[in-house]
Amino acid sequence: MTKSILIDPAQMRGTGTIQFHDIPVNTYQKRARDEKTNFTKKEFLNIYRDMCYIREFETMLNFIKVQGKYEGVAYTHPGPAHLGIGQEAAYVGGAYHLTLDDYSFGSHRSHGEILAKGLRMTETLPADKLLSIMQDFFEGHTLNVVNTGKSVRETARDFLLYGMMCEVFARKNGFNKGLGGSMHAFFTPFGIYPNNAIVGGSGPISVGAALYKRVNHKDGVVICSIGDGSMACGPVWEGMMMAAMDQMKTLWKGGNGVPIIFHVNNNFYGMGGQTRGETMGYESVARVAAGISPTQLYAERVDGYNPLAVIDAYKRKLPVAKRNGPVLLDIVTYRIAGHSPSDSGSYRTEEEVASWQRADSIVSFGNQLLDGGICADEELDQIWNAVKADMLRNLQLAIDDEVSPRIDIFGKEERFISEVMFSNSHKPSMDTSRQSEMLCPKEECPRVQQIKKKSRFALDATGKPISKNRLYQLRDGIAEPIINKFYEDPTLAAFGEDVRDWGGAFAVYRGMTEAVPYHRLFNTPIAEAGIVGAAVGYAMCGGRAVAELMYCDFLGRAGDEVFNQLSKWQSMSAGMLRMPVVLRMSVGSKYGAQHSQDWSALVSHIPGLKVVFPATPYDAKGLMQSALNGTDPVIFLESQRIYDVGEQFYSAGVPEDEYEIPLGEPDIKRAGNDVTILSIGAVLYRVLDAAKELSRIYGLEAEVIDARSLVPFNYEKVMESVKKTGRIVLVGDACERNSVMRGMASNITELCFDYLDAPPTVVGAKNWITPAHELEDAFFPQPHWIIDAIHERLLPLKGHVCRHNFTQLEQLRENKRGI
């Protein structure tokens, strides 16, 4: 338990000093002649060869971008090409000791990292394993193009080069069928995981991958390759903080750290800003590690212009990372190429660039081989000639429209992207080969026992309300599928701020801590980007994650991770990756402007996310069960207003057995013939109050439909209702302007135009900041607002006197003022 870690005032208030260790800087000073007993001639030459492959690959891209041709072959590529020319030794050295179990994540400038790891796999994997990987990948389509009778390893190098080129040039035979492109390419069969167009984007995602290995006892280390320009990015710091959490060594089973190496390619520039001496203040990247952990992340500065120095560093640090990570390596290198081919390089002098060119790592390493008597000039020339021939041949194949077509998105495959955006698969357990690690049998779990004693319907046999301490509440409807899933799916991990001993801010996890091991249900730092990013990495490696942001308002702190990462990797992988993540966010009230916002419109706007918003315990359980049994990212919105509400609609009570409610299916909560009210979230109960008043005072019977889901959403039930009533009001707690209700109203207008007697009316919260709790009734929709809106916009109610202005004149005035 956390409370076993004593915070002793005598110790905390005592005098002393904080000690730091010296950080080694470029301690490796050997040359090839000094390592002849540790490397064979072939290994030395392969290091050189792989550096040449990377240099030539990027030289080819640069010529195509700048001159429109390579070796006389003309081609136009309008897409990106962020090059790492000059960094080849860092790439190849970093990949040398990696195995198939080691996962690499990179940045927008990661052609070199992909090729280095891939080339190493083509050299070290058994030939039958290599052949199997190529045959199984996309049904052998990529292999068939390059399979010309060469040896398996030669074919595998062609496969790697050709697949990478096809991906960069948006061809169907690419590693992600051209949907990832230059900045997002990856090839998981070689342990090469997504590279990222967002600077520092891999920072928290790679930590999630390392957590997957740590939680599920998987072999290997995760490599997070980022640039020095990303060291100021918040998500990178959040990822490092999560990777260094003490609990993995103090509270988790095994006591090991998280197996990750932060490999920082320190080329001294972001885009044009010089990180050393201008935009940063650390002087050396390695120095920052001292502020993260007493281990100083075993940081070291390494000469990234000597591949042997990087190989040596990895040989020493990989075992450390496996046992006691994280580790940080400050790899000194230089980007001879500009940020992109359009970069004029005005931010640095020609003399500086020339000085690094004179130290060129490929030329320098070639000289080491010659000086050490390892090979002759002719052998190096033969390597270069073979590399260039391979590059040209594979380029010609990759740009051939017949051999390497693009997805026919404008023709027969027009729905391809939409079909890979969601997997829509059903997978109750991500790993059926093992049992879940739990601390006690399910029947002994306190949460299970608590739930078992509760009344699953809000009223007793006499129609009286059940007391809240005996009532199965909405929070129980969320919790029950989660605790059951902990026992069913051994990969499930749930994490967020204060989710363990506290049970989460709203007690959803309360009673689980005695049953779920620390490594499967754990507190994180206050690091929203780190939380969501880790969930993304955890899921893409094969696990299932339930992450919590506590408040919907905190979504902005994880914007990139939700909008650019969680939502897009299934599509950018052409369906290769799955993203079984449930991201729980509470929608608040009473806490004022920064804790009481419904941002459902933001997540609903982003392609690739499913969004649900249950308002009853029955629906919460069924929707959570569907989300947990699926493999798509689901934003699970929960209103703080109704965590303790009981089931009032399903008269049999919330079933004990597992059941699913399909995402996207709204539910009629009250039948009626005169007006339709479509409700989103917690406002359902105010809508029902309005419906009762409409019936009691005006004889108007409203049909109330609970949306339950926002994405996907099946309009058929709403259309049938509107055909019957001719009128519809859409109600939710989000600010009205550009809300989900507004989008739905637009769709309903188009779908039901012939059946509507009046335009759909939207009743949302005011377009203000959220006021204090005492003033909220003037901000969030109230029952009389709904009645006023019906009177003004849909159907005059005899004798009704409005208390709220829903006239078109007021609508014009408010929009004119931006409110």
N, C-alpha and C positions, 0 to 999 in steps of 0.2 A: 504494500500500500504506500501511496505517496507520503502519508503521515508518518511512515517509518523513517523518513529522511529528516532528521532533526535540524531545524534552523536555530542554532545555539547563539544567544546574544553575546555570551562571553567571547565566543570565537569570532563572531561577526564584528564586534566592536573593539576587538583587540588590535594592538599596534603591530606593525611589520611592514614588509614590502612585497610587492608582487614580482615574482621572478620570471624572466624571459630567457629563453635559450637562444644561442646563436643560430642563425639560419644559414646553412651552407650555400655558397655561391660558386657555381662553376667549378666544383672540386674535381670533376673528372678531367684529366689532362692527358689521357692516353691517345695513341694513334693506332692505326690498323696494325702496324708492325708489332705493337705491344700486345695485341689481342689474337695473335695467330694461333694460339693454343685453344682459344675459346670459340673460334669461328672457322668453319671450313672455307675453302676457296669459293665453293658454290654459294655459301651463305653470304660471304662478302659481296660477290657479284650480284646476287639477288637484291641486296640492299641498294646497290648502285642502280640496278635495273629498275627497281620499283620507283626510285626517285626520278628516274628518266621518264617513266610512264606518266607520272603525275605532272612533271614539267611539260611534257609534250601535249598531254591532254589539254592543259590550260592554255598552252601556246596556241593550239589549234582553235580553241574557243575565242581567244583574243584576236587572232587573225580574221576569223569569221565575223566577229563583231566590228572590227575596225576597218578591215579591207574587203570583207565580203567574200573571202576565198581562203583556202588552205591548200598548199601544194598544188595550185592550179585548179582545184575543185571549187567552183563557185557555190555559195549558199548564203541565204539571208536568214538571220535569226534575230527577231525583234525582242525576244525575251531577255531575262537578266543573265549575267555571267559575272558573278563576283569572284575574283581570282585570288589565289594564294601563292602566286609565283614568288619563289624565294623561301617558302616555308616547307619545302619537301622533306628536309631532314627531320623536322619535328613530326611530320605526319608518319613517315616510315619508321622512325625510331619508336614512336609511341605505339605502333601496331605490332612490332616485332614479336613480343611475348604474349600477345593476346590469343585467346582460344575461342572456339565457337560459343563457349559459355560466357564469355566476356562481351558485354553490350556496349556499343559506342553511340553517343549522341553528339551532334555537332551543331554548327551554325549555318548562316546563309553562305559562308565561304568554305564549304566542306567537301568539294570534289576530292581534294587530296586525302582527307580522312577516310572517305568512302573507298577510294581506290587503294589506299594503303592497307586497310583492314581486309578488303576483298582480295587483293593480291596475296596477302599473307595466308588467307584461307585457301586459295588455289594452290599454294605451295605445301601447306601442312596437313590439310585434311586427307584422309584416305581417298584413293581414286574412286572407289565404289561409292563413297559418301558424296563426293563431288558430283559424280554423274547422276546420282539419285536426286540431288538438290536441283540440278538443271532440268532433269526430265520432269520433275513434279511441278516446277514453277510455271504457272499459267499454261498448264497442259503441254509444256514443251515448245510453245510457239517461239519464244526467244531463242532457245537452243537450236531449233531447226534451221534457223538462218545461218548460224555460225558453225554448225556441225559438218565439217568438210573432210573428216577422216583423220584429223590430227590426233595427237595423244590427248588424254582426258585433261591434263593440266594446261596444255596449250589451248585447247578448246575452252577451258574455263576462263582463261585470260581474255580470249575473244568475247566470251559470254559477258564478262564483267564490263569490258570497254563498250561493247555494242549496246548492252542493256542500259548503261549510264548515258550514252549518247542519245539513245532513243528517248530516255526520260527527259533529258535536257531539251530535246527538240520536239517534245509533246507527241511522241509516237506510241502507238499501241503496244509495241514490243518492249517498251520501257519497263523499268522495275515497278512502277506504279501506273503503268499504261499511259504515261504522259500527264497524269493529273497532279503530280507533285512538282515536277520540273526541277530546275537547277537548284533552287534553294531548299527544297523539301525532299530530295531524293533519299531513298534508303533501301536496304535489302535485308530483311530480317532473317532469311535462311543462313546468312553469314554473320548474324549477330550485329548487323548494322541497323540501328534504329533511327527514327526520324531526325533529320536535320531541320533547322528552323530559320525561317526568314526574319523572325523577330529577334533583335539583338538580345542575347541573354535568355532567349526563350527556353533553351534546354536546361537552364539552371535548376528550376524546381522539378521539371519533368524527369530528368535523369535521377533525381533523388527519389522520386516515386518508383522508378525502375529498381533502384538499389534497395528500397524498402520492400519491394516485391521479393527480391532475393533473400533479404534478411527475414522477413515474416514467414516465408514459405520454404526456408532452408534450401535454397537453390545455390548451385555452384556458380562461381564466376564473380567478376568485378565489373562495375559500370564505369565507363569513362565519359565524363562530361567535358567535351572540347568547346571552349568558348574563347573569345578574344579579350584582350585587356580593356578594350572599349566598353565591354559589358560589365565591368567591375563596379560601375556606379548604378547599375540597374537594380531596382528594388527586388524584383523576383529572384535575381541571382543571390542576393544577400539572404532573402527568406529561405531559399533552397539550402544555402550553406548552414543557416541556423537550424533548419529541420534535420539536416544530415548530421549535425553535431549534438543533437539532443542527448543529454546525460542519461536519460531513462533507459536507453538501449543497453547501457553498461551497468546501470544500477538496479533496474527493475525488470528488464526483459529476461526471458529465459536464455541462457547461454552467455550473457554478459559481453557479447561482441558488439563492435560498432557497426555502422552501415558501410557496406563494401563499395566505396566510390572514390574515384580519383578525379579531382577537378584539374583538368589539363588546360592551362591558360596559355594560348599562343600569344605571347607578349611581343607584338610587332610595333608597339609604341604609338599607334594611331587608332582612332576610332574611324571616322571618315576623314576629315581633315584636321580634327583636333588632336594635338599631341598629348597623349595621356601622361607622359613623364615630363614634368616641367610646365605644363599649361593647364589641362583640364582636370587633372587628379593631383593629389598631394602625397601619395604613398611612396613615391620614388621607385620602389620595387613592389611588384604584385605580391611577392612572397610575404612581405611585411604584414599584410592585412590579416593573415591567418592567426597572428598572435592575439587578435581581438575577438576571435571566435571560440577558441578552445584552449585549455591549458596545454594540450598536446601541440598547439600551434599547427595543427593539421599535418604534422611531420613535414612542414613546408621546406621546399628547396628550390633554389634557382639553378636552372640547367641550361647549358649551352645548346640551344636548339639548332645551331648551324653544324653540329657534329652529330650524325645519327647514332654513333656509338655511345655518346654521352647520354642521349635520350634512352637508348636501349638499356644502358646500365642503370639509369634512374628507375625505369620501370621494373627491371629485374629485382631491385631492392624494395621498391614501394608496393608492388602488387601483393606480396605476402602481408605487408603491414595493413593495406586496405582491407584485405579479406578478414583479418583478425581484429583490427582496431581503427577502421576508417572513421571519418573521411581523411583523405590526403590531398594536399594541394601542391601542384608542380607549376612553377613559374618558368615556362619554356621560352627562352630568349630567342627571338627570330626576327624576321623583317619581311615586310610585304613590298617586294620590288614593284609589283603591279599596283595600279591605283585602286581606290575603293571599288571602282567599276571601270570598264573600258572608256567611259565618258569622262573620267577623272583626269583633269589637266595637271594635277600634282602641284598646284601653285603654293601649297602649304609647306613644301619642303624644298630644299635646295638640290640642284643637280649633283653637287659635290657629295652630299650625304648619300644619295641613291647610288652614285658611282662607287662610293667606298664600300657599301654592302655588296654591290655587284662584284667587286674585286675579291670579296670573301665568299663568293658563290659556293653554297654547300655541295653542289654536285661536282663542280670542278675541284673543290678542295678535297672531297672524299675520293674522287678519282685519283688525285695526286697521292693521297695516302696509300691507295692500293698499289700505285706504281712505285712509290718510294719504299714500300714494304716488300717489294718483290712478289707481290701476290698475283699480279697479272701484267700483261703487256698492253701497250697502246692499242694494238690491233684488236684486242679483246673488248676494250671499252668502245672502240669504234663499231665493232660488230653489234654490241648491245644497242647503241644508238640507232644504227641502221635498222635493226629488227623492230625496235620500238616505233620508229617513224613509219615503217611499212605496216605494222599492225594498226597504227592510228589511222592511216590513210584508208586502208582496206575497210575498217569498221565504219569510218565516217561515210564512205561511199554507200555502204549497206544501209546505214541509219537514215540517210537523206533520200533514199530511193522510195518514192511514193508507192510503188508496187510491192516492194519487199517489206517496207516498213510503213504501213499506212497509219493514219491517225484514227482515233475513234470517230465513227461516222455520226458525229453529233448533229450534223445538219441534215441527216438522212435517216437511215434505217435504225440508228442507235440514238435517236434524239432524246430518249429518256435515260440514257446511261448514267449520267451524273446523279439524277434524282434517285435512281435505283440503288446506287451504292452509298448514298448519303445515310440511310438507315439500314441496319442489318435485318431488323424485324425478326430476329431469331429467338428461339425459346431454349434457354439453357439454365436449368435450375442450379446446377453446380458447374463451376469452371474447372473442377478437377475431381473426377469420380474415382480416382485410383487410390485415394487415401481418406482416412477419417479426419474429422475436424478436431483440432486441439482445443479442448475445453477443460475447465477446472472442476466441473461436476456434471453428473448426468442431467439431462434436460428437465426431468421431473423435480430435481432438487434446486433448480435455478430460482432464486428469489423473485425475479421478474415474472417467470412463468407461474409461480405459485400465487403471486399477487393478482395477476390477471385472471387466474382460474377462479378466484373467490368473488369476482366482480359480476354485477348484473349487466347483461349485454343489451338491455333495452332500458330506456330512460324512465319508464313508468312501471310500477308494480302491478299486480293483478287487479287492484282496485282503481288503477288510473292515477295514483299519487306518484309524484316525482321521487326517484331513488336519491338518497343522499349522496353527495359528491364523493365521499370517501369509500363508498361501495359501488360506484358507478364506473362501468367501462367507458372510458372517455376517448376523445379523438386522439390524444397522445398515445393511448393504448392501441388504437387501430394502426398507428404508425409503428409502434414498438414491436407488436406481436410478430409481424412478418420478419422484422430484422433479427429478433432473437432466434426465431426458428431457422432463419437462413444461416446464422452463425453455426448452428449444429449441422446444417445440410451441406454448406459450401465451405470447404477448408480454406479457400483463398480469401474469403470475405474479411476485409479490414474496414473498420469505421474509425474516423478520426476527425478532430476539429478542436476548437477552443473549449476546454472545460467539459469534455464529454464523458470523462471517466468517473472519478469519485463523486463529482457533483451531479453526474447523470445528465449533463447538458443543461443549458440555461433554462429549459422548459421541461426538464425531468423525463424526457423520452427514454433515456438510457438508464434511468434509475433502477437499481435492482439487477443490472446486468454485470456489474463489475466483479461480483463474487463468482461469476460463472465463465466470464470471457477473459482469457489471458491478456496480459498487458500489451503484447505485441499485436493483438488483433483489435483492441479497443483502447485508443490512447489519446492523451491530450497533446495538442501541438502548441507551438508558440503562437502568439497573436500575429499571424502571417497568412492573410487570406490568399494572396497569390501563391504562396508556398503550399497551402492546403490543397487548392484546386489543381495546381500544377502537379503535385505529388499524386493526386488521384488519377490524373491523365496518364502519367508514366506507369503507375501501378497497373492500370487497366490494360494499357497497350502491350504489356508484357505477359498478360494472361490471368490477371487477378480481377476480383470484383471489389469495388470500393464504394462506401457510403461516406461522403464528406459533408461537413456542416459548416456553414458560414455564420450561423447564429442569427444575423439580421440581414434581410434583403438589402438594406441600405449599404451593407459592406461589400456588395457586389462590385462597386467601383474600384475597390482595392484589388480585385481579381479580374478586372476587365479583360485583359489579354488572354488569361488562362481560360476564361469561359467563352469569350467571343472568337478567339483565334485558334485555340488549342483543343479544348474539349469538343467543340462543335465540328471541327474540320478534318480531323485525321482519318475518320472512316472514308470520307470522300477522297481526300488526297492520296490515300493508299489504294484507291480503286477497289475498296471493299476488303483488302487484305487484313486490316486491323479491325478489332472490335473495341468498343468503348463502354463496357458495363459499369457505368458510374451513376450513382444517384446523388445528386447535389441537393442537400436539404437547406432551405432558407426560410426563416420565419418572416412573415409580414406583420409589422408591429402596429401598435397604437399606444397612446398615452405617454410616449417618451419624447415627443417633440419632433422637430424638423429633420434631424439626422438619424432617427431610429424608427420612424413610423411611415415609411414610404412603400408603396406597392409598385415595384418596378417590373411587373409582369410583361409590360410592352417591350422592354429591352431584350429580355431573353426570348420572347416569342418572335421578335423580328429577325433573330439570327438563324440562318439555315443550319440544319444539322442538330438542333436541340429539340427534344421533346419536353413539353411543359405541362404539368398537372397542378390543380389547385382544389383539393377535396375540401368539403365543408361538413361532412358527417363521418362518424366513426366507421360505418359500413364502407363508405366510399374510400376512406383513407386506407383501410386495410386492403381492400381489393386492388386499389391503384398501386400501393406500395408493393404488393405481391407481384403484380405485373411488371413493375419497374425492376424488381430484384430478379425476376426470372428471365428478363430480357438481356440484350447485349448492346443496347443503345444508351447514350447519355440522357438522363432524365432530370430536369429541374423540378424538384418537389417543393412546391410552395405551401406553407403552413401558416395559418393565421393565429397569432397570439390571442386574439379575442375569444377563440373557441377551442383551445386545447382541452378544456375541461367539460365540453359539451358531450351529452350522451346521445345515443342513437334514438331518433324520434320517428323515423320513416319506415324502416324495415321491421315490421311488427314482431317477427320471430327473433329479433335481436341479432347482433353481429355473430355470425357462425364461428364456432371454435375451429372447424376444419379450414384448411387452406382453400382459397378461391381467388380468382382473378377477375378484375374489371378491365376490359380492353381499353387501352388508352385511346381517347378520341370520341368516346360515346357519351353524350349528355344524358341526363336523366330527368324525367318529369317528376317533380316533387309534389305538385298539386295540379289536378285537372281543372280545366275551365274552358269556356267557349267564347268569351268576350274580348279578352286581350291577352297577349303572350308577354311574359316577363322572363328574360334570359338573365340569370344571375351568375356572377363569378365570385367564388370564394365566400368569405364570412358574411358578406352582405345578404346571403340567402335568408337569414333569419329576420332581417329587417324587411326584406321583400315579402316574406310570408306574413309579417304583421300588416304590411300595406294591403296584401291580398285579402286578409280577413276584414280589414276596414272597408275596402271596396265592396265586399260582399254584404257586410252588415249595414252600411249606410246607403250605398248606392245601388245595391242589387247587381253589381258587376262581378262576374266570375272570372278571375284571372287564372290562366294556366302558367304555372311557375316551372321553368326548366333550369336545372342546375348544370352549368357547363361542364364541371368536373375536370375537363382537360382543355387546354388552350391550343396545344400543338401535339398531335394532330387534332382535328375537329371535324366531326361528321355533321353536316348541316341538315341531313334528311329529316331528323325528328323536329328540328326547328321549322323547316319548311312546311311540314305537315300541320304543325300547330298554327302557323301564320295563315295557311290556306283556310283554316277553320275560323280564326279570330279576325284576320285582316289588319291586326295592329300588333306592334311589338315595342317593348321598352327593354333596353339593355342596361344593367346596373352592376357596378363594381366599385371597389374602394380606391382604385387608382385615379390619379388626376385625369380629368376628362380628356384633355387635349392629346391627340395622337395615341390614345389608349387602345388596349385590345378591344374594348367595346366599340370604339370608332371603326376599327378595321372590320369587325364582325358586322357592324351596321351597314358598311359599304357592301360587303358580300351579300348580305340579306336583301338589300335593295336590288341588287342585280339578279339574284336567284329567285326572288319572290315579287318582282315588280308587278306582275299581273294580278297578284292576290292582295296587295297592300291597299288599304283605304287611306293611309297617311304614311309619310316617311318614318322610318325607324327613329326612335328617340333614345338618346343616351343620357343616363344619369350617373355621373361619376363624381369623384371628389373635386373640390374647387382647385383651380389652377394656381394655388398658392403654395407657400411652404406650409408644412403641417404645424399647426399651433399646439399649445400645451393641452394636456388632457382635459382641463376644465373648459376649453373652448372647442373641443373636437366636434361637437354636434353641429357646429356651424361649418365644418369642413367636410366631414364624411357624409355620404348619402344617408338620409333618414327616411322613415316610412312616408312622412307627409310630402317629402320631395317627390317621391315616385307618383303619389296621387296628384300632386300639383302638375307634374310633367304630363300625365295622362290628360288632365283637364285642359291644359294649354295647347298641347300638340296633337292629341289623338282623338279625344272624345269628350266634349263638354259634359261635366257632371252637374246635374241639377242642384242648385243651392250651394255649390262648393265655393268657398272663399280661399284663395291661394295665400300661403304664407311665404312662398319662395317664388322668385321671378324666373319663369321658364319661357318667357316670350321670345320671339325672334329678334325683337329690338334689343333685348338684353344680351342675347347671343352675339349680335353685331357689335354692341358696345364693348363687351368683354374681350372679344377677339381683337378689336381695334386697339385696346389698351394692353394686349399681351397677357391677359389674365383669364 
